[in-house]
Structure formats: structure tokens, C-alpha cells
Amino acid sequence: MVFSVLTVSDRCSQGIYEDKSGKLLCELLKEHGTQGEYRIVPDEISEITDALKFMADDIGSDVIFTTGGTGFAPRDITPEATKSVIERETPGISEAIRYESLKITPKAMLSRAVSGIRGKTLIINLPGSPKAVKESLEAVLSVLPHAIETMSGNTQSCGGN
């Protein structure tokens, strides 16, 4: 699996805060594949979409994880940027993340995160906190190999066990 990580944060992109969530994602994913690209961008739709397109189309990432920008704050626009570049939504992934997160905190229902497919790349929005990133990744990690396999056209194991 080739994965890329995109942190969306005005403050991290300006060097005001360290990007703990993106770095944690990269660390957690090391044993599950190869890192394609890691970037930090501000909460600007054009910068988010440009980075997502580059990671999907030019790098050929199997999965892109975003972290940050999924809440109710006025500049939280990661879901809108993601929706503008994906071709098909994968709501079950985002629902599973929220479901598991709701077991931990009622604030999980405030997530506007989305996920979807662009070409042969799965894009998954994750929250911005390191704790929530780890919990969210654990909720979806086991299905990623099958998702990647079917996106590449191998559907032989679909409908099986």
C-alpha cells in the first residue's frame, strides 16, 4: 500500500504549531505500506485540492489520509475540498469512523469528514487531534487492503467471506 498524508491546518502550515497528527499517521502507517507524500497545507480549498490531486494522480497513492479541517469552524473546509476532487463517495468508511468515535466521545457527531475514490485512490478525512487520528485509523485499517484490491479492478474476492 502506498499512502500519503495531508495535514490541513493554517497554524501548522505557518509553523506556529507542530503537526503531531500528520506525523503520527505516518508513523502508524509505516508497518502497513510505503509513504508516498507528506504535506502540510493551510485551510485553503485550492491548496487542499491541488495536494490531493498531486497525491492521487501524480504520486499514485493507494490511500490519502487527510487530518484536520473537518469540524464546524468557519475555515474547516477539508470535506468540501475532498468532495470536489473525488468521483465516488464511500460513506461507509466515514460512518464507521464516526460510529467507533461515538463510543469514546459524543463530540464525534460533530465531524463532517468524508471519504471517497478518485481514480484508483481512496481519500479518507480524519480528525485533527492525534488521539482521534489513532482511533479513526484503527477503525478502518483492516479493510484497506480489500478496498485497494477492488479499486484496482480485482473483484474476485468480492461477495465472498
N, C-alpha and C positions, 0 to 999 in steps of 0.2 A: 504494500500500500504506500503510495506517495501522498503525503499530506502536506498541506500548507496552513499557516496560521496568520490571521489578520486581526490585529488589535485595533479597535476603533475607540479613540479617546483623544479629545483635544489636549488634555493635560499631559498624557504620556507622549503624544507626538511633539509637544513643546519641551519635553524634558523636565517638566515640573514634578511629575510622578514617575516612579519606576514601573514598568509594565510587568507586574507579577503574574497576572493571569495568562498572558501570551507565553511567557517563559515557562510557566508551569505546564501549559498544554504541550509545548514542545518536549519538555522532559517526560511527561506521562506517555507521550506517543512514541518515544524512541524505540521501545521494545516491540512496537506494532507496525513499523514500517520505516520509510525514508522521508526525511524532511525535505520538502521541495522549496518552500519560500516562507520567510517570516517577515512581516512588515507591521509597522505602526502607522496609522493614518488618523487625521483629525475627523471629527464628525461632519464631514462634507460629502454630499452624495456623489459628486464626480470623482473624488479621490477613492471612495469606497468601491464604486462600480469599476473604475479603472483597475484597481488592485485585484478585484475578484475576476475580472475578465483576463488579466495577465496570468493569474494563478491557474485558471481553468484552461484557457486557450493556448497560452504560450508555454507554460511550465508543464501542463498536462496533469495537474494534481488529480488524484482519485477523490480526495476529500479535502474541502477547505473548511476549517473551523474559524468562525469569527468570534470574538469576545468583546463585549461592551456594546452600548448603544441600543439596547433592546427594551428599555423601560419607558417611563412616562415623561421624562424630562424633555423640554422643548427641542433640544438638539439630538435626542435619541432617534436616529433615522436609519439604523442598520437594517431593520426589516424592510423598509421601503426601498433601500438601495439593493438589497438582495432580491426582492420581488422584481425589480426592473431588469435583472440580468438572468434570472432562471427561466427555463422553458416550461417546467412542470413542478408544481409544489409537491412536497412529501409531508403532509400534515401529521401523519402518524409519528414521525420522529420527534417533532416539536411537542406533540401531545404527550408522548412517553416521557420526555424530559420534564414537562410541567407536572405530570402525574407523580413521578418519583420525587420531584422537588416539593410538591404539596405535602408529602408525608413528613417533610422536615420543617417547612415554614409556610404559613398562609400567604406570605408575600410573593410566592411563586406564581400566583394567579395574576400578578401584575406584569408578567413577562409577555412581550409582544413578539418574541422570537419566532422566526420561520425557518423552514428548510426547503430545499428544492434541488432540481437537477438542471445543470447547464451542460449540454453535450453529454460527455461521459464523466462529469464531475458532480459530486454531491456537495452541496454547500449547507452547512449547519450553523445557525446562530446560537451562541452560548451567552450566558450572562457575563458580567464584568468582574465579579469577585472570584478570587482564587478558590475559595471553598465551594462556591456554586459551580465553577468550571469543572472541578474534580467530580462532584456529584453528578453533574449532567453528562460528562463523558462516560462515567460508569453506566449510565442508563442506556447508552446506545452502542457502546464499543462492540458488544458481541454480535450485532447484526451487520456491522460494516463490511466484513469480508463478503457476505452474501449480496449485499447491496452493490458493491463494486463489481462482483462477478456478473450479476444480472444487467447492470448498466452497460457492461462491455458486450452484451449480446448472448452470454452463456445462460440460457434459461433451462437447461436440462434438469437441474435440481429444484426448479420451481414447482410448487404443489406437492412436493414430497415431504418427508419428515422434517 
